[in-house]
Amino acid sequence: MRRRGFTLIELLVVIAIIALLIGIVLPALGQTRKTAQTLKCLVNMRSMSMASYLYADANDGRLIDVGLSHGGSHGDLEVAWITTLRDYYDSPIVARSPADDSLHWPVEQGGSGIPVQGSSDQLRRTSYGVNNYLTPLSPNKPYDRLYLIPRAHATVQFVIMAYEGRFAGADHTHVENWVNPFLPGVTPKLAALQIQMSAHGGEQEEWDAVSNYSFLDGRAETRTFQAVFQSQTKNMFDPAVANR
């Protein structure tokens, strides 16, 4: 007896079903990958916060310093936290977020080796940066000692630096520049020049952009930008107003 093959209609139905299944599975796999990246990035930030705490404990409460400048200026790598924290890790410091696809990473680290804006040779050395309120660069009184921070649990320490622009090669923020008293709605756009607000979701320059933030008590959480910064008098960066 002659075996019957598939008709054209049956083949088209099978192809359509396969295409439908692929359309369902691929987005789910993509979301799983993004979730894994977010969690791994949180682990990196928790490790940095814990290493920073150990550094403070061994140095009379002194918080880590910064040394990689923005705008193409190289600064001082020897005093930068990515150097000084190396002795306080159980394993080598992981300075790159798995979600960080900045073109400014060196070629040997999977980047394009493109110098950051304003420089002829400065490259990206870390995905993460320190809240400058916790350094000698603070625009208010120095909060460079752990015991000077009134609410460590509510004060952001590490952020993810912008993937491009003048701060792509820096290891710290300048939060005081995020506010224009005459244009309150411009804050996300100003902050986006320094930090990658959308590293883990949402759109850059928007209040609901999602990124990871770590705090002085060692926690690291995924939050919207608006959850950590609303105004100059209500944010989680300036220790004087954090948690108010």
C-alpha positions as CSV (number, residue, x, y, z in Angstrom):
1,M,0.0,0.0,0.0
2,R,1.3,3.4,-0.9
3,R,2.1,5.7,2.1
4,R,0.4,9.0,2.1
5,G,2.7,12.1,2.5
6,F,1.9,15.5,4.0
7,T,-0.2,17.8,2.0
8,L,0.9,21.4,1.4
9,I,-1.8,22.7,3.8
10,E,-0.6,20.3,6.5
11,L,3.0,21.4,6.0
12,L,1.9,25.0,6.3
13,V,0.0,24.3,9.5
14,V,3.1,22.6,11.0
15,I,5.3,25.5,10.0
16,A,2.8,27.9,11.5
17,I,2.8,26.0,14.8
18,I,6.6,25.9,15.0
19,A,6.8,29.6,14.3
20,L,4.2,30.3,17.0
21,L,6.1,28.2,19.5
22,I,9.4,30.0,18.6
23,G,7.6,33.3,19.1
24,I,6.5,32.2,22.6
25,V,9.8,30.6,23.7
26,L,12.3,33.2,22.4
27,P,11.0,36.2,24.4
28,A,10.8,34.0,27.5
29,L,14.4,32.9,27.0
30,G,15.4,36.6,26.5
31,Q,13.7,37.6,29.7
32,T,15.4,34.7,31.6
33,R,18.7,36.0,30.3
34,K,18.0,39.5,31.4
35,T,16.9,38.3,34.9
36,A,20.1,36.3,35.2
37,Q,22.2,39.4,34.3
38,T,20.3,41.5,36.8
39,L,20.9,38.9,39.6
40,K,24.6,38.5,38.8
41,C,25.0,42.3,38.8
42,L,23.4,42.4,42.2
43,V,25.8,39.8,43.5
44,N,28.7,42.0,42.1
45,M,27.4,45.0,43.9
46,R,26.8,43.2,47.2
47,S,30.4,41.9,47.0
48,M,31.7,45.5,46.5
49,S,29.6,46.8,49.4
50,M,30.9,44.1,51.7
51,A,34.5,44.7,50.6
52,S,34.0,48.4,51.2
53,Y,32.7,47.7,54.7
54,L,35.8,45.6,55.5
55,Y,37.9,48.4,54.1
56,A,36.2,50.9,56.4
57,D,36.6,48.5,59.4
58,A,40.3,48.2,58.8
59,N,40.8,51.9,58.2
60,D,39.1,53.7,61.2
61,G,35.8,53.9,59.4
62,R,37.2,55.6,56.3
63,L,35.1,55.0,53.1
64,I,36.7,54.1,49.8
65,D,38.0,57.0,47.6
66,V,37.6,57.6,43.9
67,G,40.2,58.4,41.3
68,L,38.9,57.9,37.8
69,S,37.7,61.3,36.5
70,H,35.1,62.2,34.0
71,G,35.4,64.1,30.8
72,G,38.6,62.4,29.6
73,S,40.8,63.3,32.6
74,H,42.5,60.1,33.9
75,G,42.7,61.0,37.6
76,D,44.6,58.7,40.0
77,L,44.1,55.0,39.6
78,E,46.2,54.2,42.7
79,V,43.7,55.8,45.0
80,A,40.6,54.6,43.1
81,W,38.4,52.1,44.9
82,I,38.9,49.4,42.1
83,T,42.5,49.4,43.2
84,T,42.2,49.8,47.0
85,L,39.4,47.2,47.4
86,R,41.4,44.3,45.8
87,D,42.8,43.3,49.2
88,Y,39.3,43.0,50.7
89,Y,37.8,40.5,48.3
90,D,37.7,36.7,48.7
91,S,38.1,36.5,44.9
92,P,39.2,38.9,42.1
93,I,37.0,42.0,41.9
94,V,34.3,41.8,39.3
95,A,34.2,45.4,38.0
96,R,32.0,44.7,35.0
97,S,28.2,44.2,35.0
98,P,27.1,41.3,32.8
99,A,24.6,43.8,31.2
100,D,27.3,46.3,30.4
101,D,27.8,46.5,26.6
102,S,29.6,49.8,26.6
103,L,31.8,50.3,23.5
104,H,34.5,51.9,25.7
105,W,35.8,48.7,27.3
106,P,39.3,47.6,26.1
107,V,39.4,45.2,23.1
108,E,40.9,42.5,25.3
109,Q,37.9,42.7,27.6
110,G,35.4,42.3,24.8
111,G,34.9,46.0,24.0
112,S,35.6,48.1,21.0
113,G,38.4,50.1,22.6
114,I,36.8,53.4,21.7
115,P,38.0,56.2,24.0
116,V,35.4,57.9,26.2
117,Q,34.0,61.3,25.1
118,G,36.6,64.1,25.7
119,S,39.6,61.8,25.7
120,S,42.0,60.4,23.2
121,D,42.9,57.2,25.2
122,Q,40.8,56.9,28.3
123,L,38.8,53.6,28.4
124,R,36.2,52.1,30.7
125,R,37.6,50.3,33.7
126,T,34.5,49.6,35.7
127,S,30.7,49.4,35.3
128,Y,30.2,50.7,38.8
129,G,30.7,54.1,40.4
130,V,30.5,55.5,43.9
131,N,28.0,58.1,45.1
132,N,30.2,61.2,45.4
133,Y,28.4,62.3,48.6
134,L,30.3,59.5,50.4
135,T,33.7,60.9,49.3
136,P,35.8,64.0,49.8
137,L,34.1,65.2,46.6
138,S,30.8,65.7,48.5
139,P,29.2,69.1,47.8
140,N,28.2,69.3,51.5
141,K,30.2,68.4,54.5
142,P,32.5,65.4,54.0
143,Y,30.8,62.1,54.7
144,D,34.0,60.1,54.1
145,R,33.7,58.0,57.3
146,L,31.2,55.2,57.9
147,Y,30.3,56.4,61.3
148,L,29.4,59.9,60.0
149,I,26.5,58.5,57.9
150,P,23.3,58.8,60.0
151,R,21.2,56.3,57.9
152,A,23.5,53.8,56.2
153,H,20.7,51.5,55.3
154,A,19.0,54.3,53.2
155,T,22.1,55.7,51.6
156,V,23.2,54.6,48.1
157,Q,26.9,53.7,47.7
158,F,27.3,52.1,44.3
159,V,25.5,52.8,41.0
160,I,26.1,51.7,37.4
161,M,27.9,54.3,35.4
162,A,26.6,55.5,32.1
163,Y,27.6,53.3,29.2
164,E,28.5,56.3,27.0
165,G,29.3,60.0,27.4
166,R,31.8,61.9,29.5
167,F,31.2,59.8,32.6
168,A,31.7,56.4,30.9
169,G,35.3,56.3,32.2
170,A,34.6,57.6,35.7
171,D,34.3,55.7,38.9
172,H,31.9,58.2,40.7
173,T,28.9,60.5,40.2
174,H,28.3,64.2,40.8
175,V,24.7,63.9,42.1
176,E,24.5,67.7,42.9
177,N,24.4,68.3,39.1
178,W,21.2,66.3,38.7
179,V,18.9,69.1,39.8
180,N,17.9,72.3,38.1
181,P,15.6,74.3,40.5
182,F,13.9,75.9,37.6
183,L,13.3,72.7,35.6
184,P,12.4,69.9,38.1
185,G,11.3,67.6,35.2
186,V,14.8,67.6,33.7
187,T,16.4,65.6,36.6
188,P,16.2,62.1,34.9
189,K,17.9,63.6,31.8
190,L,20.7,65.1,33.8
191,A,21.2,61.9,35.9
192,A,21.3,59.8,32.7
193,L,24.4,61.7,31.6
194,Q,26.2,60.1,34.6
195,I,24.5,56.8,35.4
196,Q,22.9,54.0,33.4
197,M,19.5,54.4,34.8
198,S,18.1,51.8,32.4
199,A,20.7,49.1,32.9
200,H,18.1,46.5,33.9
201,G,14.9,47.8,32.3
202,G,12.9,50.8,31.1
203,E,14.1,53.7,29.1
204,Q,17.1,55.9,29.8
205,E,16.3,59.4,30.9
206,E,12.9,58.3,32.4
207,W,11.8,58.3,36.0
208,D,10.8,54.6,35.8
209,A,14.1,53.4,34.3
210,V,15.3,50.4,36.2
211,S,18.9,49.8,37.5
212,N,20.7,48.2,40.4
213,Y,21.8,50.2,43.4
214,S,23.7,49.1,46.5
215,F,23.6,50.6,50.0
216,L,26.1,51.3,52.7
217,D,24.6,48.5,54.9
218,G,25.6,45.9,52.2
219,R,22.2,45.5,50.5
220,A,21.8,45.7,46.7
221,E,18.4,46.1,45.1
222,T,16.8,46.6,41.7
223,R,14.9,49.9,41.8
224,T,13.5,52.6,39.5
225,F,15.3,55.9,39.4
226,Q,12.4,57.6,41.1
227,A,12.6,55.2,44.0
228,V,16.1,56.4,44.9
229,F,15.9,60.0,43.7
230,Q,13.0,62.4,43.6
231,S,14.4,65.8,44.5
232,Q,17.3,67.6,46.1
233,T,15.6,67.3,49.5
234,K,14.2,63.7,49.0
235,N,16.7,61.2,47.7
236,M,18.9,58.3,48.8
237,F,22.2,59.8,47.9
238,D,22.7,62.8,50.2
239,P,23.2,61.4,53.7
240,A,21.6,64.5,55.2
241,V,18.2,63.8,53.6
242,A,18.3,60.0,53.0
243,N,15.2,58.2,54.2
244,R,13.2,61.4,54.8
